[in-house]
Amino acid sequence: MGKIVHIEEAVYTHEYLWRSSTYLLNNAENSEADYRQLAPSLLLAFLAYEACINFLGHVLSPELWKAKKREI
C-alpha cells in the first residue's frame, strides 16, 4: 500500500512559469547584450498562459473540464 502524503503548500504551475518569464524579461531589458533571454521569456509566458487556462478550467467547471480531457 502507498504512503499517505500531507501537502502543506500549494504550488501553482502558471504562477511559477509567469515569474520565471518575468525574471528573464527583466534581465534581457537591463542588459543590452543579453537579448538571448527574450525567446525563453516568450516561451515561458506562453506556457504560463496555457497552464493558467488549464487551472481555471479545472477550478471553474471541473465536470466540463473532465469531459473535455476525455475527448482528447
Legacy VTK file of the C-alpha trace (Angstrom):
# vtk DataFile Version 3.0
C-alpha trace
ASCII
DATASET POLYDATA
POINTS 72 float
0.000 0.000 0.000
1.206 3.531 -0.781
2.290 6.178 1.684
-0.047 8.947 2.783
1.305 12.380 1.862
0.288 15.623 3.551
0.641 18.774 1.457
1.224 21.995 3.370
1.638 24.388 0.469
0.120 24.642 -2.985
2.403 25.399 -5.932
0.680 26.813 -8.974
2.489 25.976 -12.183
1.193 29.019 -14.051
2.472 31.377 -11.345
5.907 29.748 -11.280
6.173 29.945 -15.084
4.995 33.557 -15.149
7.557 34.606 -12.529
10.312 32.846 -14.478
9.243 34.579 -17.675
9.200 37.967 -15.960
12.639 37.350 -14.463
14.131 36.541 -17.882
12.430 39.533 -19.485
13.741 41.907 -16.810
17.255 40.514 -17.246
17.052 40.990 -21.006
15.780 44.570 -20.633
18.514 45.504 -18.138
21.323 44.108 -20.262
21.616 45.180 -23.893
23.924 42.291 -24.753
21.681 39.600 -23.279
18.870 39.659 -25.845
19.009 35.836 -25.999
16.750 35.717 -22.943
13.822 37.184 -24.895
12.890 33.931 -26.677
12.855 31.805 -23.488
10.849 34.543 -21.765
8.265 34.465 -24.543
8.096 30.669 -24.435
7.593 30.643 -20.662
4.894 33.324 -20.972
3.030 31.119 -23.466
3.366 28.085 -21.189
2.147 30.166 -18.230
-0.897 31.226 -20.258
-1.715 27.627 -21.156
-1.206 26.468 -17.566
-3.496 29.248 -16.346
-6.227 28.196 -18.793
-5.899 24.596 -17.559
-6.062 25.727 -13.934
-9.114 27.947 -14.481
-10.910 25.233 -16.427
-10.359 22.796 -13.599
-11.443 25.275 -10.895
-14.407 26.960 -12.596
-16.008 23.987 -14.306
-14.481 20.697 -13.156
-17.123 18.411 -14.691
-16.943 20.079 -18.102
-13.141 20.069 -17.898
-13.049 16.331 -17.148
-15.329 15.667 -20.119
-13.123 17.738 -22.433
-9.975 15.984 -21.212
-11.538 12.584 -22.016
-12.207 13.718 -25.600
-8.520 14.329 -26.219
LINES 1 73
72 0 1 2 3 4 5 6 7 8 9 10 11 12 13 14 15 16 17 18 19 20 21 22 23 24 25 26 27 28 29 30 31 32 33 34 35 36 37 38 39 40 41 42 43 44 45 46 47 48 49 50 51 52 53 54 55 56 57 58 59 60 61 62 63 64 65 66 67 68 69 70 71
